[in-house]
Amino acid sequence: MKENKHVEKFKSNHLNSGESVIAWAEGYIGKMMGSGKDTQHNGALIVTETRVAFYRKGFIGEVIETIPLKSITSIERKSTLGHRVIRVHTSHDDLEFKTFSKESELALVEAIESGRGLRTETVTPENNKASNDPFEQLKKLSELKEAGVISDEEFQAKKSKLMDLI
């Protein structure tokens, strides 16, 4: 996807050193026909390694709202008739971003979750638990032997080590 003007301006004016854009999507914040703090602003939601930022560069000025990834407490998603809403919550604030692209929505949410460390935290404990359990290791070992991946001698050697752990 070709970068839009908001992402290009964000990169040139607001990107910190060592920071890069991981994911972005076009959309808007605010309410249609809203006024005051609810004024609709078209722009881009941008995810970097350290933050989520809504950015809009206009003729008169710019709008930027930034939330550090470490401050995000939850992500709420909603889809109605192709209209997709991502609401990023912190302990004191939230940012509601609306877009029409399903692919962009999924990319944003995945980038935010992986930046928060949720992807790695949910996978790692399960793998450690399974690999440390001697019964699970015996089961996998016998499957490897049955499949012909390891020989009988290798199976017996590993099996005796695992039996010592039990």
N, C-alpha and C positions, 0 to 999 in steps of 0.2 A: 504494500500500500504506500502510495506517495505521501510524504510528509506534508501536512498543511502549513499555512503561514503561522499559526499559533505555536506549533511545535518548533518550527525554525526559529521564531523570535525567542521562545523560552530557552532553547539551546544557546543562542547567542547572548542573551541578557541575564539569565537566571541560573544556568547550570553551574554547579560548584565544581572545583577541580577534582578529578578522580570520580566524578559522577557521570553516569550515562543514562539515556532513556531506554528503559526495558520494554515498556508497552505504552500505547496511547490510543485514544479514540476520540472522534469528533462527537459533540453533543452539546448539552447546555445545562446550566444550573438555574435555579429560580423557577417561577411559575409563569406560564403563558399569560400575557397581559397583566403580569404582576407589577407592583410598584414598591418603592422603598427598598427594604432589604430582600424582598421577594422578586425584584426585577429580573427578567429573563436575560441571561448572558450566554450567547453562543460562543463556544471555544473548544478546548481539548482538555481531557483528563489525562495526565501524564504520570507514569509510575517510574521512579528511579530506584537505585539500590537503597536509598535512605528515606524517601518521602513520596507522598502522593500529592500532586498539585493540579488544581484547575487553573488554566491560564487562557486569557483572552486579550489579544492586542487589537485595539480599535484606533480610529482616527484621532480621538481626543486624548485617550489614555489607555490604561490597561487594568485588568482585573486579575488578581492572583490570590488563590487560597491554597495554603500548604498545610499538610498534616504529616508529621514524622511517622514512619511505619511502626516504630516501637510504641507509639501512643494509641494505635488503633486497637480497640477492644473487640469489635465485631464488624462483620460486613453483612448487609441485608440486601437481597436481590429480589426483584419483582418484575414480571413480564405480563403485559396486557396488550393484546392485539398488535404485537410486534414492537410495542413501545417498552423499552427496557430501562429499569431504574436500578442504580447501584447506590446504596446509602452506606457511607463509611462512618462508623461511630467511634468516638473517643469518650473518655470519662466526662468531658465537659462540653463537647460540641459534636456536630455531625455535618457531613457534606453529602448532599443528594445530587447525583449526576444522572442525566437522562440521555440515552442514545437509542438508535434504531438497529444497530448491527449486533447480531448475536455473537459472531466471531470476536468482535472487539470487546464485548462484555466479558466473554469467557477469558480472553487474554488478559484483560485488566484484573479480574478477580484472581486468576492464577498467579499473576505477577505480584499482587498485593499479598496473597497468602504465602507464597514462597519467600517474599521479602520479610514477612513477619516470622518466618521459620516454622510455619505450621506443616508444610509438606514433609520436611525431614523429621520433625518430632513425632509425627504419627506413625511413620514407617519404622524408625530405628528401634523403639522398645520391643515391638513384636518380633523383629528379626533377632535381637539379642536373646529374648526369652526362648525362642524356638531353638537357636543354636546352642544354648547352654543346657537344655534339657536332654539328658542322656537317652531317655526313651524315644524322643523325637529323632535323635541322631541315629539310634539303632534302626529305627524304621526307615530312615532315608538310606542308611548303609545297606540294608537288605534290598531296598528297591534298586540301588546301584548295582548290586551283585546280580539280581534277577535280570536286569537289563543288559548285563555283560560288560558294564563299564569298568568294574574292578574284578580282580581274580579272587579265587577262594582263599588264597594265602593272605592277600590284602584284607579281605573281609574278616578272617579269623583274627588277624593282628589288631585291627581297629576295634573289633567286637570285644576282645579281652581287655583293652584299655577302657572301653566304655563300661564294661561290667565291673571293673574296679571302682569306677565312680559311683556306681549304684550301691 
